[in-house]
Structures are given as C-alpha cells and as structure tokens.
Amino acid sequence: MTKDLDYYRRQPYERVLQIRHEGDQRYLLYRVREIPTIAGDGLTKDEALTHLRAAFDDYITWALDEGLEVPAPARGLMRSPQAAKRMVAHQVLPGASVAVVAQDTPTSGPETQQLRAAAIA
C-alpha cells in the first residue's frame, strides 16, 4: 500500500480542541495530537476544522516530498478526560478549556456537542 496523502487522510489521528480567548473574542484551536505542530483555528468548529485539514494536507505533502517519517496515529491511547488533562496540560494556558476528540468521534455537525471537556487547573 502506498503511503500517500490519501492514505494519511484515512488514518485515525486524534484531534485536541482548545478553546481560547483573546480579549473578548473566543476562538477554537484544533491540533493533531500525534503531530502537535499541525493546527487550525477559527471562530467556529467547522472553520477551525477546515483550517486543520488544510494544515494537515500541507504538512503531509511536505513531509512526503522531503522523505520524512510521518508519525502514526496513537489509536486510542487517550480515552478519558483525566488522560487528556495529563497529555495537553503543558500545551494549554492555565484556565483554558480543553476537549479531546476521540478518534471515532465525528468532528463536524451536531455530533460535536458530545465532546468530553477536561478542565485545566
């Protein structure tokens, strides 16, 4: 099987959602847990996910062109809000809200209301 962009798009990479505030403005930041340098932000989940997908495609295309190894999906290593808190606490400003999107959780549409929130103290 050829590991091209389509291959990596089908992999169950886990997304981490951070809710951030800048002044009075609230925005969402999604990251790929296995490749935290890939991020997408926006005022809505759909906008943030669109930007995340574009950043993912750019990164994967670049990595493949350069012959770099692309990290594999973690496949369910983080199942609980407590595990999420431990994993992303170092990436989040104190007091920020965080949700971990499980690999089998839809990330657009009304199902996104089911995200599990983890408070970072």
N, C-alpha and C positions, 0 to 999 in steps of 0.2 A: 504494500500500500504506500502510495506517495504521500509524504507529509508536506502538503501544500497549504495555502491559506484556507481552502475549504475544509481540509482535514482539521485544522486547529479551530475553526469556527464551530465545528460539531462537538468539540471536546467540552466536558462539564466543568469548566473553570468556575470557581466560586467568586461571587461579587460581594464586596463590602460597601455598604451605603453609609455615608457620613452626612449628617445634617449640620450645616454650618450657618453661622450668622456673621454678617459684615455690616455693622451699623444696624439699621432697621431692616435690611434685606436678608431674607432666608434663601439659601440655595442648597442643592444636593450635590454630593460628590460621590461617584461610584469609582471603586478601584477593583482591579483583578487581584484577588488575594495572593495567588501564586506569583504574580508579576506586578508588584505594587507601583512600579513606575508608570503603568498604564492606568490612566484616569480620565474621567469625563464628568463635567459638571453642567448644571443647568438649573433653571428655576422650577422645572417640573421633572418628574421621574422619566418621562418619555424623552425630554430634551437631554437630560444627563445620560441616559442610556444610548441615545443616538451618538452623542459625543464619545462615549466609551467605546462603542462599536467602531467608530472611525479611528480612534487612537489604537485600538486592538489591531485593526487591519494594517495600519501604518507600521506598528511595531513588528508584527509577524512578517510582513513583507520585507522590511528592513533586515530583520534577523536572518531570514532565509537567504536573502541576497548576499549577506555578509558571511554566510556559512556558520552562524552562531547556533548554539543549542537553545531550544525553546523549552522552558520548564513545563513539566507535565502537570495536569490537574491533580490536586490533592485528594480528590474523590472522597468527600465526606469526613475528613479529619475533624471538622468543626461542626458539631451538631447542636450544642447548647449555647445559650446566651452567656454562660459563665466562661466557656471556652472562647467565645468571641471577645469577651472583655479582656481576657489574658492576651489574646493574639493581637488585637488592634489598639490596646491601651497606649502603646508607645507612639502610635501614629496620630492620635487624636488629641486636640486641645482639651484641657480639663473642662468639664461641664458640657461637652458636645454630646449630642445624641448619636447613637450608632445602631444600625441594624445589620444583621448578617443574613444574606440571601442564600439559602441552601441551594445546592446545585440543581435540584429538581423543582425549585420554586419559580413560577413564571415571573418575569421581571417587567412586564408591561400589562396595562389593562387593570380591571378592577381587582384581580387577584393580588396585586401588590399591597393591598391593605392588610394582608396576612403576615407581613414581615414581623419577625421577632425582634423587639427592641432590647437593647442592653444599655443600661445607664453607665456612663463612665464617671467615676467619682474623682 
